Amino acid sequence: MTGGGKRHKNCLKSIYYLSNIFKNLKYFTKELAQILKSCNEEELSRGVVLIEFAVCMPVLIILLFYVNDLMQLKRLHSQTEFVAQQFANIIQNISQKREGAKRKITCNDIRYAASLAYLSMFPGTSRFVSQKNVSELGYCPHGYVVCVKGNSDSTASVLWNRRFHFTHNALNPSSVILDQSSFHRSNIKILTNAVPSEIYPTLKINPGEIKIIIECNVHYSQSSNYSFTDGRKTSKVSPSEAFGLRLYKLSPPVTRGREEGWPNDGIYFHAAVIFTPKPGLFDETPPQ
C-alpha cells in the first residue's frame, strides 16, 4: 500500500495546528482575565458596550443590505410580470381597428407591442441600443411568443414560436429582432403531442383551442461583445452590480427549456402570461 506516510504527515500537521490553536486560546483567556481584573466596574461595562457594538453593527449593516437586495429582486420580478400582462393586453388590442384579415397579428405588431410593454421597466430609450450591443443599462428586453393548439386526445402541440430581443442593432421599435432561436433560455418547452403542463406548467387547453404564451424576461450577457454606453464592458460588471444588488450573488436561473450543452447563460426574471387570443389575431400560420 502507498500513501500511508502522507496521511500520517497530514495527521501530525493537523494535531500540531490544533495544539497551537488551543495554546493561543489558553493564552488569550489568561490575558483577558488579567485585563478584566484590572478594570473597575464602570470601565468593564463600557468595554461590554463597545464589544456589543463592534459585534452588532456589521450584522446590522449586512441585514440592511440583504433587505435592500430582497426588495430589489422582488421589484424586478414584479416589473417583468407587469410587462408580460401589458404585452398580452397590447397584442389583444393593437389591430382591432383594422378590418378583416388585416387584424391578424404581424411581426411588426409584436415588435411594437414589446417596445411599448417594456417602457414601464426601461425609461426613455434605455431599452434600445445606442449602437451595436451598446446599451445604457447593459441589459435589455428579451422574450418569447408561442402559439399552442389543443389536440383531440387532450395533448397539445406548439404550432409556431418567435423570440424577440433588443440586442445587436435594435435602435428603435422597427428594428427589434424576431427569430426562432435560444429556446433553451426559456421556461417554455417546444413540444408536439405533449401533456399541456409539459409545455408550460400552468397551461390548460381544450381540444381545438388555440392559446398564446408570452414570456418576458431580461437579457444581460457577460460576453465581451456587450458594453454600457459609458464604455464599461459587461464582462467586467457582475449581474448583481448591473441590477443594483449589494450582497446577493445573482446568476442566471436554470430554465425548463434547457438543452444539454446549452444552459441559460444570460436571461433573468422570467414571467409568463397565457391567454386565448381574440378571433382573427392568430392561427396556425406564424406572423408575417
N, C-alpha and C positions, 0 to 999 in steps of 0.2 A: 504493500500500500504506500502511496505517496501523499504528501500534503499534510501529514500529521504534525511535522515540525512547524509549518507555517501557522496551523491552527493554534499550536501551543504558544508560539510567539505572540499571536493576536490576543490570546487569553491573558498572557503575562502583561501585555500592554494595557488591556482593559483594567486588570487588577491594579496596576501602577497608577493609572489615571483616576480610578475610583478612590484609591487611598489618598492621593493628593487632594482630591475634592473634599474628602472628609476632614483632612488635616486643616485645609483652608477654612472650612466651615467652623471647625472647632476653634481656630484662632480668631475668626471673626466674632464668634459668640463671646469669647473671653473679652475681647476688646470692647464690644458693645456693652457688656455687663459693667466694665470699669467706667465707661463714659456715663452710663446711666447712674451709677453710684455717686459720681462726682457732680451730677446735676441736681439742683433743688427742684422742688415740686413745680414751680412756675415755669422754669426752663424746660422741664420734661413735658409739660402739657403743650408748650409752644412747639416743641420738637415733634410731638404726636400730630399736631395740626398740620405742620409742614409736610410730614410724611404722607398723611392722608391726602393733602392737596396734590403732592407730586404723583401719587398713585392714581387719583381720581380724574385729574384734568386730562391726561392723554386718553383715558377711556371715554370721557365725555366728548372730546373732540372727535374721536373715531365714530361714536354713536351719531353725532350731528352730521358728519359726512355721509354715513351709511343711510340715515333717514333721507338726506338730500338725494342720494342715488336711487333709493326706492321710489321716491316721488317722481323723479325724472324718468325712470323706467316706466312707471305707470302712465305718466303723461304721454310718452312716446307711443305706447301700446294703444292708449285711448285715441290718440290722433290718427293712427292708421286705421283703426276701427271706424272712426267717423269718416275718413277719406273713402273707405270701401262702401259705406252706406250712401255717401254723396255720389259716388261714381254710379252706383246702381240707379239712383233717382234720376241722374242726368241722362243715362242711357235710355231709361224708360220714356223720357220726355223730349229728348233732343230733336227727334224727327217728326213729332206729332203734327206739325203744321204742313208737312209735305203730303202730297196726295198719292194714293195707290201704292204701286211697287216702290216708289221713291222713299217710302217710310222705312224700308229695310236699312238696318244699321250698316254703315260703311267703315272702312279703315280710318278715314278722316274723322268720322264721328267718335271713334274710340280714342284717337289722338287728342281731340279737343276736350272730350269728356274727362280723360285722365289729367290733362293740363288744368282744367277748371277744378276738379275734385281735390288735387294736391295743393291748391292755392292756400287752403286753410293751414297747411303744415309748412309750406315754403313761401314766406312772404316775398312780395315783389316778383323779381325774375330769378330768384335763387334756385328754383327747380330746374332751370335750364343751364347749359354750359355756356361759358363766355367764348371758349374756343375748344378744340377737340380735347375731351376728357379733363377739362379745367373748369371747376365749379366753385362757387362762393363758399359753400358749406362742406365740400369734399364728398358729400353723399347726395344721392338724387332719387327721384321716384322710380319705382320698378314694380311690375306685377303681371298678372295673367288673366285672360278671359277665356273661359272654357264652356263649350256647349255640350250638354249631355242629353241623351234621349232614353226614356224608359222602354225596355223590351217587354214582349208579351209574357215571358217566363219570370217576371219580377226582377230580372237583372237590368243593367244599364250599360250604355256604351257612350264613350266620348266621340262626338261627331267631328269636331274640329277644335283647335286651340290656337291662341295667339298670346305671345308675350309682348309687353310694351316696356320700354325703358328710355331714360332721358340721358344716356351717356353718349359717347362718341361725338357726333355733330348735331345733337338736339338743341339747336339755338332758339327754337320757337315751337309753338304747338304743331305746325305743319310738318316739322322735321323730327318729331318723336318717332322712335324706331319701333316697328312691329315685325316680329319674326316668330319662329316656332321652336326656338332652342332653349336650352338651360332649364328644362323642367325638373332636373334633379335638385334644383334650389327651391322647389315649390312643395306645399303640403297637399297638392292635388296630384293624383296618380292618373296617367293617361292610359285607361284600360278599356277593353271591349268585353261585352257579355260578362260583366263582373257584378258582384253584390254592390249596390249603391254606396254603402258605407266604406267599401274598399277604395272607391274613387275619392270620396271625401267623407270623413266620419259623420257629419251631420246631414248628409244628402239623403232625402227621401223623395222618391219619384214614382209616379204611376205609369203603367204601360201606355206607350204612345205619347207621353208628355215630354215636352222639351223644357229644360231648365238651364239657366246660365249661372256659372260660378265665377265671381270676380274675386281675385286675391290681390290685395295691395300690400306692399312692403317697401323697404328702403334698401338701396344698394350702396354699400361702402366697400370699395375694393382697395386692398393694400398693394396692388400691383404697381410697379414702377411707372406705369403708363398714366397714372392718375395724379392730379395735383389740385391744390387750392389756388384761388385767384391771387393770393398773397405770395405765391411761389413755393410754399411748402409742398413736399411730396407726401401723399397719403401713406406711403410705405414707412415714413418716419413718424407718423401720428397714429397712436393706438385707437381702436374703435371707442374705447372708454373716453378718451380725451375728445375725440371728434363729436361724440354725443353728449358731452358735458357731464360725465360721471367723474367722481373724485376717487373712490376706493374700489368700486365694483369692477371686476375684470370681465369685460364684455367679450363674448366670442360668438360667431355665427351658430345659431341653433341647428340641431340635427333635424332634417326635413323628411317627410314621408316619401317624397318622390326621389330620394337619393338613389343613386346607382353605384354599383361597385366601381371604385376608382374615380368617381365624380361626386365628391361631397359638396355640401353647401359651403362656399368659401367667402361669401360676402353679402348675404341677404339677411336683413334683420326685421323684427317686429311684423310678423305675418298676421294679416287679418282678412277674413273672407266673408262674403255675403252671397247667399244663394237665393235666386228669385225666379218666378215664372214670368217671362217677357210678355209684354202686350202683343196682341195679334199683329203679324206682319213685320215685326222687328228682326227676328232671327228665323232661320230654317236650317236645313241640313247642309246648305252651301255656306262656306266661310264668307265673311265680309269681303267685299271687293274695293 
